[in-house]
Structures are given as structure tokens and as C-alpha cells.
Amino acid sequence: MKQIKYLVMAFAAVCFTVGIASCEKEKEVIKEVEKPVEVIKTDTVTVVEKDTVTVIDESNWAKYQKLVTDDVKANKKNDKVILLVAFGSTWEQAFDSFDTTIEAYKTAFPDYDIFLSYSSAICINRAAAGENGVTRNYYAPPFWLNAFADKEVMYEEIVVQSLQVIPGEEYTRVINYIKDFANNANGDLDDEYLSQVVLKLGVPLLQSKENDVPAVAKELNALYSDKAAEGVVAFMGHGNPDSYDTYKANVRYTDLEEALQTYSKNYFVGTVDMMGNFKTNVWARMTAAGITSGKVYCHPLMSIDGDHGHNDMAGDDDDNWEDGVGFTPNEEGEVEDTSWKMYFQHLGYECNDDTMINLGLLELPTIRQVWMNHTQAAIDGDPLDYYHSKNPEE
């Protein structure tokens, strides 16, 4: 029988850390035991992430829930609310980007209260620990949804806006948060309230090939046509590994490159994790188009410029490069341990700190507006049929 680690944590993996004075104190409350995967305690909340099952002590869950609920009570001004759900980050630039996005939403939707949540447990914990020098505390979506249903709050309308780029794995998690909330998964919410509350869902940036892809391509070209006239503009998305390519959402990167190339053949879109669309594949498409020298601008195709943008794209790592030998791709064809900047630089292109465009998509007002358009469309549309909201790519 497959064995996994159960992490019994007061420092909950799905919520942010509050009031922990040091990492050493944190370690004192973590116990590790080996148990078979089939045995799951029924009196605790569990979260499954790939090969790890995290078991959260209920007393701590209640503690963090109270903090979120108190925050919502203190800031409730309207009867309607928008919850922005981002994957998350630990970089100050990303924090600033989220702050700016919240303010933009408050201006655009004055009749709604606005809150922002992280869906990534890793980002929640590391941001709380101040991984990159600045500490921020964020909460996972279930805390917010439960707070919105508190008997002293009870919002009449809840809009959840996904800040994902593609309708893939992370977007599916957002949908499932809503499903669990609507179905009163923990049995501690008011069923009468849940039967009456209006739930709505704003879709990711590139949900639709027919509408969103052309709209985003148009705005990106308006921003970067001058650079495309000078050389390549290569956008770096995240992508889902093939085994997690939910609803084949990775196709949106290909769709976007095709749409951008109607403006200029110098636009390319690659990813960190999509099989067949790594930086090596971008280079192959560039050389096939006869682009073997010149400038290469790199830009994150992610909501924020975080770890991937700072390191995978613009970092100085080139451990895979060996003078006289070149690069050694892995079995998937990717060159690991080498950033996009250093990869194209070693291949003879002008690619350096000056050609890195370190901006997340939420920092671009015209691109952010596409997400906001989705929010407005959700508000204007029918209440969410959460059982049929995934809209898989056919």
C-alpha cells in the first residue's frame, strides 16, 4: 500500500500564518506520522495536493476563520461582494499589483465590497513567512466564502472572479471552492441562506478563443508593437503539465501566439510547464521563421511578475550551459536550470536585463480590464449553475 506523510499542522497549509514569532516556533507544532493514504480522519478538515494529504487541526481552522470573518464584518459596506482569487506570490511587486487591482475594482464596482484571496497553500505560507523580505498575510478562498455566509454578514450576492490566465487546473480549483460552499460541504452554514444567495463566477483572462484571445492580443500589440518592430517579443506563460492540462486549456497559449502573429511575426508565446511549448520550442519556431539573431524581449504572461518572472524568465541561472558543448535538454526537450534570458543570450541573441519586461498582466490596465469585463459579464448574467460551469474545451 502506498504510504504518504500526514502533516498535522497548527500552521495550516490552506491558510496564512498569523502571530508566529519565528520559524522555530512553527516547527514545534508540526508532527509527522506515516499512515496509509486510505485512512483519513473524519473529524478534521483535509486538503489533498498531489501526493501529500494535509490534515488541519479544527481548532486552528476555527481560529483563522474567525480572523477572516472579523475582517469581513469590519469592512462590510455593501450587500454584494466580489472575491478575487489569484494563485498567489511572495514578491513585493506582486503584492503591489494585487493592491492596485483591488483599488481598480473598488472604483469600477462601488456597490460591491472587494476582497482578494490566494488559492496556493505554498504561496500563502511563504508570503506569510516573508520569503522575499516583505510579509503579507492572505487567506484561502473557503475562509472568505464562509465569512460571507456568516449570520452577521450574509451577502445577498457573491461574485468570485478568477485571476487565472487560462481555464486550467487552478481555475478548476476555484470552481470546486464554489461548489463546496454551495453544497455546504462542512455542514456548518445556513442552508436557507445558501438556497437564496446569488452566486456568480467571473472566468479567466483567456477563457474564450473567439472573444478573449483576440481582445488580449489586440491590447498586447498596442502596448508592444514598437518592440516587435525591433525584434522578438516572447511571452512566458505558466502552462499546465500534460497530466494536469485540465480541459486542454494549454491550447490558449497557441491560440494567443497565432492571434498575435496576425499583427507581427515577431510575437511568440511559450510556457514554463506546457509540453511542446518550452523556451526550446519557442526558439525552434523562431529559427523556422528565419529569426536567428537580434533582440529578444521577454515578458511574463502571468497575472503577476513573481518567482517565475524574476527567476525562470529574467534570472541569471545558466547551469545547463557548457562551453564547447552547449545545452543538454531533458527527456521532454526542455533546457532546465537556465532562464529564458540566459538561454537566448547563449544562442547569440541580444537578450539581457534591458530586454526583460518585468510586468505582470495585472499591471497592464488594458489587460486588467479584460478580467474586469468578465466580472461585469458575470454580474449581468444569470446566477451560477455551479454544476455546469467548467465549460470544457472541445
Residue pairs with C-beta under 8 A, 6 or more apart in sequence:
1 36
1 37
1 38
2 36
2 37
3 34
3 35
3 36
3 37
4 34
4 35
4 37
4 51
4 52
4 53
5 32
5 33
5 34
5 52
5 53
6 32
6 33
6 34
6 35
6 53
6 54
6 55
7 13
7 30
7 32
7 52
7 54
7 55
8 30
8 31
8 32
8 33
8 55
8 57
9 29
9 30
9 54
9 55
9 56
9 57
9 60
10 29
10 30
10 57
10 60
11 17
11 20
11 26
11 29
11 30
11 60
11 125
12 54
12 56
12 57
12 60
12 61
12 64
13 47
13 49
13 54
13 56
13 121
13 124
13 125
14 47
14 54
14 56
14 121
14 124
14 140
14 142
15 61
15 64
15 124
15 139
15 140
15 143
16 64
16 118
16 124
16 125
16 127
16 128
16 137
16 138
16 139
17 26
17 125
17 128
17 129
17 137
18 64
18 67
18 128
18 137
20 26
20 128
23 129
37 53
40 46
40 53
40 55
41 55
43 58
44 55
44 56
44 57
44 58
45 55
45 56
45 58
45 61
45 186
46 53
46 54
46 55
46 56
47 53
47 54
47 56
47 121
48 54
49 121
54 121
64 139
64 143
65 143
65 146
65 147
67 139
68 139
68 143
68 144
68 146
68 147
69 146
69 147
69 150
69 153
71 147
72 113
72 115
72 144
72 147
72 148
72 150
72 153
73 147
73 150
73 152
73 153
75 113
75 115
76 113
76 153
76 155
77 113
78 111
78 112
78 113
79 155
79 156
79 157
80 111
80 112
80 113
80 155
80 156
80 157
80 158
80 159
81 112
81 113
81 114
81 115
81 148
81 155
81 157
81 158
81 159
82 105
82 109
82 112
82 113
82 114
82 115
82 159
82 160
82 161
82 375
83 115
83 116
83 117
83 141
83 144
83 145
83 148
83 158
83 159
83 160
83 161
84 98
84 101
84 102
84 105
84 114
84 115
84 116
84 117
84 161
84 163
85 116
85 117
85 118
85 119
85 141
85 160
85 161
85 162
85 163
85 174
85 177
86 98
86 116
86 117
86 118
86 119
86 163
86 303
86 304
87 118
87 119
87 120
87 123
87 163
87 164
87 170
87 303
88 118
88 119
88 120
88 122
88 123
88 124
88 127
88 138
89 95
89 123
89 127
89 304
89 306
89 307
90 123
90 126
90 127
90 131
90 132
90 306
90 307
91 132
91 304
91 305
91 306
91 307
91 310
92 132
92 133
92 134
93 304
93 305
93 306
93 358
93 360
94 304
94 305
94 306
94 360
95 127
95 134
95 136
97 303
97 304
97 305
97 360
97 362
97 363
98 116
98 304
98 362
100 362
100 363
101 116
101 163
101 362
101 368
102 114
102 115
102 116
104 365
104 368
104 372
105 112
105 114
105 372
105 375
106 114
108 372
109 375
109 379
112 159
113 155
115 144
116 138
117 138
117 139
117 140
117 141
117 143
117 144
118 124
118 127
118 138
118 139
118 140
119 140
119 141
119 170
119 173
119 174
119 177
121 140
123 138
124 138
124 139
124 140
127 135
127 136
127 137
127 138
128 135
128 136
128 137
128 138
129 135
141 160
141 174
141 177
142 177
142 180
142 181
145 158
145 160
145 177
145 178
145 181
146 181
146 188
146 189
147 153
148 154
148 155
148 158
149 155
149 181
149 189
149 190
149 193
149 194
149 197
151 190
154 190
154 193
154 197
155 197
156 197
156 198
157 197
157 198
157 200
158 197
158 198
158 199
158 200
159 200
159 201
159 202
159 375
159 378
159 379
160 174
160 177
160 178
160 199
160 200
160 201
160 202
161 201
161 202
161 371
161 374
161 375
161 378
162 171
162 174
162 201
162 202
162 203
162 204
163 204
163 303
163 362
163 371
164 170
164 171
164 174
164 204
164 205
164 303
165 204
165 205
165 206
165 237
165 238
165 252
165 301
165 302
165 303
165 361
166 204
166 205
166 206
166 237
166 239
166 240
166 249
166 250
166 252
166 253
167 203
167 204
167 206
167 207
167 246
167 247
167 249
167 252
167 390
167 391
167 393
168 240
168 244
168 245
168 246
168 247
168 249
168 250
169 240
169 244
169 245
169 246
169 249
171 203
171 204
171 246
171 249
172 246
172 247
172 390
174 201
175 201
175 386
175 389
175 390
178 199
178 201
178 384
178 386
178 389
179 386
179 387
181 189
181 194
181 199
182 194
182 199
182 386
184 191
184 194
198 383
199 383
199 384
199 386
200 378
200 379
200 381
200 383
200 384
201 378
201 384
201 386
201 389
202 371
202 374
202 375
202 377
202 378
203 374
203 378
203 391
204 374
205 212
205 216
205 303
205 361
205 367
205 370
205 371
205 374
206 212
206 213
206 216
206 252
206 255
206 256
207 374
207 391
209 251
209 252
209 255
212 370
213 252
213 255
213 256
213 259
214 259
215 370
216 256
216 259
216 367
216 370
217 256
217 259
217 260
217 262
217 263
219 364
219 366
219 367
219 370
220 235
220 260
220 267
220 367
221 228
221 260
221 263
221 264
221 267
222 366
223 364
223 366
224 233
224 297
224 299
224 357
225 263
225 264
227 233
227 295
227 297
227 357
228 263
228 264
228 266
228 267
229 264
229 266
230 294
230 295
230 297
231 266
231 294
231 295
231 296
231 297
231 349
231 350
231 355
232 266
232 267
232 268
232 286
232 291
232 294
232 295
232 296
232 297
232 349
233 264
233 266
233 267
233 268
233 297
233 299
234 268
234 269
234 270
234 279
234 282
234 296
234 297
234 298
234 299
234 340
234 344
235 256
235 260
235 267
235 268
235 269
235 270
235 298
235 299
235 300
235 301
236 270
236 271
236 272
236 279
236 298
236 299
236 300
236 301
236 302
236 308
236 309
236 312
236 313
236 340
237 253
237 269
237 270
237 271
237 272
237 274
237 301
237 302
238 271
238 272
238 273
238 301
238 302
238 308
239 250
239 253
239 271
239 272
239 273
239 274
239 277
240 246
240 249
240 250
240 273
240 274
241 273
241 274
241 275
242 274
242 275
245 274
247 390
247 391
247 392
247 393
248 392
248 393
249 393
250 271
250 274
250 277
251 393
253 269
253 270
253 271
253 274
253 277
253 301
254 269
254 277
256 269
256 301
257 267
257 268
257 269
260 267
260 269
261 267
265 289
266 291
268 282
268 285
268 286
269 277
269 282
269 301
270 277
270 278
270 279
270 281
270 282
270 340
271 277
271 278
272 278
272 308
272 312
275 332
276 333
278 332
278 333
278 334
278 335
279 334
279 335
279 340
279 343
279 344
280 329
280 333
280 334
280 335
280 343
281 333
283 343
283 344
283 347
286 292
292 348
293 348
293 349
294 349
294 350
295 349
295 350
295 351
295 355
296 344
296 349
296 350
296 351
296 355
297 355
297 356
297 357
298 313
298 314
298 340
298 341
298 344
298 351
298 355
298 356
298 357
299 357
299 359
300 308
300 309
300 313
300 357
300 358
300 359
300 360
300 361
301 361
302 308
302 309
302 360
302 361
303 360
303 361
303 362
304 360
304 361
304 362
304 363
305 358
305 359
305 360
305 363
306 360
309 358
309 360
310 358
311 317
311 339
312 339
312 340
313 339
313 340
313 341
313 356
314 339
314 340
314 341
314 353
314 356
314 358
315 339
315 341
315 342
316 339
316 341
316 342
317 337
317 338
317 339
317 342
318 337
318 338
318 339
318 342
318 343
318 346
319 337
319 338
320 327
320 328
320 335
320 336
320 337
320 338
321 327
321 338
321 342
321 346
322 328
326 346
327 335
327 338
327 343
327 346
328 335
329 335
330 336
335 343
338 346
340 351
341 351
341 352
341 353
341 355
341 356
343 351
344 351
345 351
345 352
361 367
361 368
362 368
362 371
378 384
